[in-house]
Amino acid sequence: MGQALDKASLAREASFELVKASAEVRSKAISAAASLMRENAAQVVAANALDMDRARKAGMKESLLDRLYLDEARVRGIADAMDEVAAQADPIGRVLDGYINADGLRIEKVTVPLGVVAMVYEARPNVTADAFALCMRAGNACLLKGGSAANASCMAIAELCRRACVEAALPADSVAYIEDDAEHTQTAELLGAAGLVDVLIPRGGAGLIQTCVQNAKVPTIETGTGNCHIYVHADADLNKAIPILLNAKTQRIGVCNAAESLLVDEAIADVAFPKLVGALADAGVLVHGDEAARAAAKEAGALEHFEDATEDDWGREYLALELSVRVVSGLDEAIAHINRYGTRHSEAIVTESYAAAERFLNEVDASTVYVNASTRFTDGGVFGLGGEIGISTQKLHVRGPMGAGALTSTKYLVRGWGQTR
């Protein structure tokens, strides 16, 4: 048995103890971890500096370096988010339904922990703390497998979380970090840990996610990549559209809720396109566009920021200052384009038409759909979840930003008085 299976077995044992722990005890563990993060921020930042140095030497691109980077302010922010989770209402033991059936049995449907939650993720050390806090809030043990680029950072954070569990009189193995290896044998072990792991959640790029989804022998929640669209409708207010587009594309380019595609209605293309493409060029965004977009770029004097789009561009997640741009013939074509090329993450329409907005909300197939707002809001903290373990783009169990409540299952509790069938 390798490292991953050893730790999974210990986490399984810890999960049986967590079931017994009160909401107050679980909150205490999370709060203790947050306090330790603040007290040891310099230690975490020093570990992160080792990761950053290795990542720069390996040529990691800037958008991923931003996700990897920690300073003391970011560490304090992570700790604050953990405290928010600790203060949340307990998601365990909620009665979702209750009734007495024809046999006189008293039946209740209640929320219970999943058990052991495994996370496989890339160069995102904050995921280590988020996963621990959310899993602990929902009474789950967690197994964490970060990428090699963030090993030092993740291990430092995980060790603080283990110390916090002990402070709260809970098993240290309620959280375990699995070190990366060059052959990825530990990841393979984790994907095959049926009977030890109750659910696996991959978080990262398309390659990582699909590797997990296609090879896991344990139940998997797919957290999607983000080919997110902004559709500027015929009845759009350009004074809203331009700031929304720039925020969605440029506020933070290396995240899954950043916009990667712009659709403009042909009814306003002559007026809107040059302004939109010009604003993108001023922000340093390279446009991959159709013929209409090329004409707009020429009119805006921005051809140096333009390339002709290929079929591959319509479905691409750039994670860079790049954007695909296309003219569509109306709402029907916009919705069809998004449902074909989108990744079911976050989609937005800019319009003053109530009818168009409602159709877009109802017909676009995505976890989160916006009217007159940036896609950048798709985030567990922003949605009031106190953090997220990922954004699910699938339809079974959970969808959208996943907080602690998403890390629960249900159980039927049946009380009788001697009934037999």
N, C-alpha and C positions, 0 to 999 in steps of 0.2 A: 504494500500500500504506500503510495507516494504522499508528499506533503499535503496536497489538496484534499485527498481522501481522509488523511489523518485529521486534518483540521475540520473537515466536514463532519466527521464522526463526533468530535468534541463539541462542535456547534449544535449537533442534534441533541446531545445530552444536555447542553445548556438551555436549549429551547424548552425542555420539560420543566426546568426551574423557572424560566421566565413566565410560563403559564400561571405559576403560583404567585408571581410578584404583583403587588398592588400598583395602581396607577401612580400613587405617590412615590413608591420606590423607583419605578421606571423614570419618572420625572427627575428624581434625585440623581440618577445616573447620568442623564443628559445634561443637567445643570452642572454637575461635577466636571463633566468633560469640557463644557464651555469655559468654566473657571480655569481648568488646567491649560486650555488653549491660550487664554489671556496671559496666564502666569508664565507660560513657556513659549510665548510668541517668538522670541529671539531664537530659540532652539529650532522651531519649525522653519523660520525664515532661513536659518543657516543650512538646514537640510535641503530646502528648496534651492538655495544658491548652487549646491552641488548638481542638482538636476538641471538647472538653467544652464550652467556651464557646459555640461555634457550635451544638452540639446542644441545649443548654439554651435558647438563644434561639429555636431552631426548635420547641421544645415536645416534644422526645423524652421518652417516658415513662420512669419511674424504672427499670424492669426492664432496658431497653435501655441506659440511662445506666450502669448497673452493669457491663454487658458491655463498654462502651466505656472505662470508667475505668481508668487506670493510675497507680499511685504507685510509689515506689522498691521497696517490698516486693513488689509484684506483678511488677515487672520482674525482680527477683532470682529470684522464683519461676519465671518464664518461662525464665530462664537455667539454673536448676537442672534444669528439665525437659529442656532441650536437652542438658545434660551426661549425663542418664540415657540419652537416645537415643544419644549418642556412645559410651557404654559398652556398648551392646547388641551381641549377636552379629550378625555380618554376615548379612543375609537373602539375599544374592546368592551363587549358586554352590552352594546346597544340593542334594544329589542326592535327589530325591524317589522315584525308581524306577530300577532298573537290571537289565538281563537280556541274555541272548544269544538271538537268535531262531533260527528253524529254518534260516536262511541263513547262520548264523555271524556275523551282524552284532552288534556290541556296542552296545547302545542304552541311553542314560542320559537321564533327564528331570531338568532342573536349573532352578533359579530364576534369572531374569534381570530387569533393570530394565524398567519399562514404557516409559521414554524421556522424554517431556515430559508432565508433569502440570500441568494448569491448575486453579486454584482461583478460584471466584467467591464472594465472601462479603460480609457486611454489616459492621456496626460492631463488629468483633471483632479488635482489633489483635494479640491473642495468636496468632491463626490464622496471621499472617504468619511468626512465628518457628517455630511448630509445623510448618507446612507445609514450610518450608525444611529443618528438622532431619530430618523423617521422609523427605522426598524425597531428601535427600542421603544418608541412611543406606542407602536402597535404590538409590542410583546414578542417580536421576532428576534432570533439570533441572526447575525449577518456574516457572510463570508465575502471578503473584498479582494478582488484581483485586478490591480491597476496595471497600466503599461509600464515597461521598463524605464521610459523617460521620466516617470514621476515616482520611482521606487522610494527614494530617500524621503521625499515629502510625505508620501502616503504612509510609510512605515512609522514616521515620527508621529503623525496624527493618530494612527491606529493604536499605537502604544499608549498615548494619552487616554484614548477611549477605554482601553482595557483597564488602565489604572482607575478610571472613573467607575467602572463596573464593580471593582473590588471595594471602592469606597462606599458604594451603595449596597454592599453585601450580596452582590450578584456574581455569577461566574465570570471570570475574565474571558472565557471562551464564548461569551455572548457576542463577541466581535473578534474576528481573526483576519489578518492580512496574509495573503498568499503571495510570496515573492515570485517575480517573473523569472523565466529562464529562456535562453536563446532558442530552444527547440519548442517552446510553448507546450511542453508536456503537462504542466500544471493546469493550463487552460483546458486541455483535452480531458484531463481527469475530472475537472469540475463539471464540464459539459456532460460527462457520463455518470455523474454521481446520483443516479436514480436511487430513491429510498433514503438518501441522506439530505438532499436538497429538495425543497418543496417548489421553489420557483427561481428562475434565473432571469436577470434583467441586464442585457447588454446596453452600454451607453458609450457612444463614440461615432466614428465614421461608418460609412456604408459597408466597407469591407469587414470590419469587426462585427457589426450587427448581423450581416448575412451569414458570416461564419458560424455565429452562435445559433441563429435560427435554424440553419440547415443541418447542423451537426449535434445539437443538444439532444440528449435523451431524457432531459427533465423539462417540465413545463416552462415555457419562455414567454416573457412579455416583450414584444418588439417595440423599442423606442426608435422613432424614425429619424432619418436625415430630413433636412428642411429645404426642399425646393419650393419656397413660398412666393406667392404672386401678389402684386398690387394691380388691380384692374381699375383704370380711370374710365368711368362710364360716361355716356353722352351727356348726362346731367350733372357731371362733377363740377365742384367749385375748385378751380385751380389754386386758389389761395389756401385750400386745405390739402390738395393733392400733392403739391411740391414738398411741403414740410413732412408730410406723411411718408412720401417716397424716400426722401433723403434720410429720415430717421431710420426707416426700416432697412435701408441698404447700408448706410455708413456709420450709424451710431456705434455698432460693434460688429465687425464683418465676419468673425470666426465662430458665430453661434448659429444654432439650428433654426432660430426664429427670425433670422435676417432675411430680407427679401432677396430673391435671386432672379426674378423675372417681372417685367413690366408689360402689361397689356393696355393698349389705348384704343378706345372706340373710334372707328373711322369717321363717325359723325362730327367729332371735334378734333380729329388728328391734325388738320391744317393749322389750327390755332394752338392746340395743346402740345403737340409733339416737339416743336422747336424749343419751347419753354422748358419742357421736362428734360429733353436730351441736353439742352444747354446747362441746366442746373446740375445734371449728373456729371457733365464734363468739368464744370467748375469745381466739383467735389472730387475730381480725379478718378471718376468711375469709367472704366472701359466698357463700351456698349457693344454687344454682339446682336446686331439687328437685321431686320428684313429690309426690303427696298424702301419702304416708307420711312423707316428709321434712318436709313442712309441719307435720304433727302432732307430729313429734319436735322441731322447732324451737319450736313453741308450748309443749310440755312443758318444754323446756329454757330457756324465757324468752328465746329468741333470734330472734324473728320479725323484728326490725329487721335481722338479717343473712340474711334469706331472700327469695328471689324464686321464683315458679313457673317451672319449666323449660319450654322449648319443644323441639321436635324438634331444632333447631339446636344446642342445648346439649350433646347427647350426643356430638357429634363435635368440639366446640370446644377449641382450645388457647388458654387464657385468658392465660397468661404474666402473671398477676396474682393477687391474693389472692381468687380466685374458684374455685368447684368445682361440678361437676354431681354430684348425689346421687340415687341410685335404689335401690328395693328390687327384688330379683330372687327368683324362686321356688326357686332352687337352683343347683347347679353347672352344669347344662346351660344354663340361661338366662344365667348369668354369662358362660360361655365364648362363647355365641352373641352376646351383646351386645358383648363385647370384640372378637370377630372381625369384627363389622359396623362398629363405630364407631371402633375403635382405629386407630392409624397404624403398627402393626407395629414399634413402638419398644421400649418396656419395660412389662411388665405384672406385677402381683404379687397373690398370694393370701396371706391370713393364715388359717392353719388348723393344728389339731393332728392332723388326719386324714392319714395317709400315703397312703391311696387317693385322696383328693381332691387332695392335692398332686401326686401323680404324673399324674393325669388332666389337671390344669391345666398342668403342665409340658409334657406331650405334645401337648395339643390346642389350646392358645392359639397363634395365628399371630403371632409377634413375634420380633424379633432377640434379645431378652433377656427371660427369664421368671424370676420370683423366687418363692420360698416363704419367708414370714416375714422379709422384708427390704425396705427402702425401694428404690424405683426410682432414687433419686439415685445409686446406686453404678454406674450404666451410664456408664463413663468410661474412656478408654484408660489414663490414669495409674493409676487404681484397679485396673484389671484387669491391671496389670503390663506394659503395653505401652510405658510411658515417655512417653506422650502419644498423641494421636490426630489424624488429619486430618479426622475426621468419624465419624458413626455411620450406617452403611448400613442402610437398611430394605428394600432390595431383596434378591433371592435369587441373582442371578447374580454370579459372581466372588467377592464378599465380602459378609458380613453382620455387623452389630453394630459395635462400636468398631474402627476401622481404624488399626492401627499401621504401622510400616515394612514388616512382612511382607505387608501387604495391598497394598502399592504395587509388587508384583512380578508378572511373568508367568512363563511357562515356555518352555523350548526343549528340543527333542530333539537330543542329540548322538549321532551314529551313526558308529562306526569300523569300517571294513571292511579286507579284505586282497585287494581286486581283484574282489569279487563283482559280478556283473551279474544282472539279472532277465530 
